[in-house]
């Protein structure tokens, strides 16, 4: 599923079934409630979830463009310009 192509509202979307892996690449900062999506992905992943986001310690995430609505400081380290998170069962 690709929200850019499909037009799915990821603020409300829930996976329709279980999948082995989910990858949420550079999208959490575009959501009003990114934690809701992460929790939904965790519930529906049989193996794990991978997320990446820009690091607000390096980039002014909210000023990057108007679609960036959330700065997820708790998801980040302090040095690199991008962060990856991995959650596994």
C-alpha distance (Angstrom), angle and dihedral (degrees) to the residues before:
residue distance angle dihedral
X1 . . .
X2 3.78 . .
X3 3.81 115.5 .
X4 3.80 91.0 -159.5
X5 3.81 90.5 58.1
X6 3.82 100.8 29.3
X7 3.81 98.2 40.2
X8 3.81 91.3 -132.1
X9 3.82 115.5 162.5
X10 3.80 101.8 -126.3
X11 3.80 90.6 -168.6
X12 3.83 86.4 72.8
X13 3.83 105.0 21.0
X14 3.78 122.6 116.4
X15 3.81 122.6 -173.8
X16 3.81 110.3 -99.8
X17 3.80 93.0 -138.3
X18 3.79 143.7 -5.3
X19 3.83 119.6 -65.2
X20 3.79 130.5 -177.6
X21 3.82 95.6 -123.7
X22 3.78 139.2 8.7
X23 3.81 124.0 -160.5
X24 3.81 118.6 -162.3
X25 3.79 103.3 -175.3
X26 3.81 118.5 -173.2
X27 3.79 94.4 -26.5
X28 3.81 110.4 100.0
X29 3.80 92.4 80.0
X30 3.83 87.9 60.5
X31 3.81 94.0 60.6
X32 3.79 129.8 86.8
X33 3.82 91.5 -144.3
X34 3.80 107.1 22.4
X35 3.80 93.1 165.7
X36 3.81 89.8 64.4
X37 3.81 91.5 58.4
X38 3.82 93.1 44.6
X39 3.82 90.8 52.4
X40 3.82 91.1 48.1
X41 3.81 90.5 50.7
X42 3.80 90.9 48.8
X43 3.81 91.6 51.7
X44 3.82 91.9 51.1
X45 3.83 99.7 40.2
X46 3.79 117.0 97.1
X47 3.82 93.2 -170.2
X48 3.79 110.3 14.7
X49 3.80 155.3 -61.6
X50 3.80 128.9 -107.3
X51 3.82 121.3 -162.2
X52 3.79 132.3 179.3
X53 3.80 128.2 -171.4
X54 3.80 138.6 164.6
X55 3.79 113.9 -92.9
X56 3.85 112.9 -113.9
X57 3.82 89.0 -157.4
X58 3.83 86.5 68.6
X59 3.83 104.6 23.1
X60 3.79 129.9 41.8
X61 3.79 90.4 -122.2
X62 3.80 96.6 -173.4
X63 3.81 92.3 51.2
X64 3.82 94.9 47.8
X65 3.80 91.1 89.0
X66 3.81 136.5 -34.5
X67 3.81 93.5 -95.4
X68 3.81 91.2 67.3
X69 3.78 102.3 91.3
X70 3.81 104.1 155.8
X71 3.79 133.3 52.2
X72 3.79 108.7 -156.3
X73 3.78 100.9 -161.3
X74 3.79 92.7 165.9
X75 3.82 91.3 60.7
X76 3.79 94.1 60.4
X77 3.75 146.7 80.6
X78 3.79 120.3 -146.3
X79 3.78 109.3 -108.7
X80 3.79 120.9 40.7
X81 3.80 125.4 70.2
X82 3.79 93.1 -124.3
X83 3.76 133.6 34.6
X84 3.75 131.6 -153.7
X85 3.77 124.2 -156.8
X86 3.80 125.6 -165.5
X87 3.77 126.0 -167.0
X88 3.81 120.2 -177.7
X89 3.78 134.7 -179.5
